[in-house]
Amino acid sequence: MLNTVIPLVDWGMGTAIIVVFGVVCVVLVALVFNMVNSDKKK
């Protein structure tokens, strides 16, 4: 029973997807923060 459950989990690919998702979220938050704080004075 236990041997049939363990191969269904691929920790390497799951970790890579979570890291990529985290990096994308940080970049988007930084982009929005930069747009909010940019001055539009001319």
N, C-alpha and C positions, 0 to 999 in steps of 0.2 A: 504493500500500500504506500509506504513512504517513498519507495523508489520511483513510483509513477508520478509523484508530485514534484520532486526536486528538479527534473529536467525541464519543466515548464517555465521556470524562472530564469531569465537571462539578465543577471545583475550588471554585466558590463554595458550592454546596450541601454538598459533602463537608466543607469547612472549617466551615460553620455547624453541621453535625451533630456534628463532633468538639468544637467549642467548647461546645455545649449538653451533650454527654455529660460533658465535663470539669467543667462547673459543677455538674451533678447529682452527680457523684462527690465533689466537694469539699464540697458541702452535706451529703451523707450521712455522710462521714467526720467532719465537724464535729459533726453531730448525735449520732453514736455516741460521739465523744470527750466531748461535753458530758454524755451520759447516764452514762458510766463515771465521770467525775470529780465528779458531783453527790453531795452528802452526803445521806444519808437519815436523819440524826439528828433526833429530835423533842424 
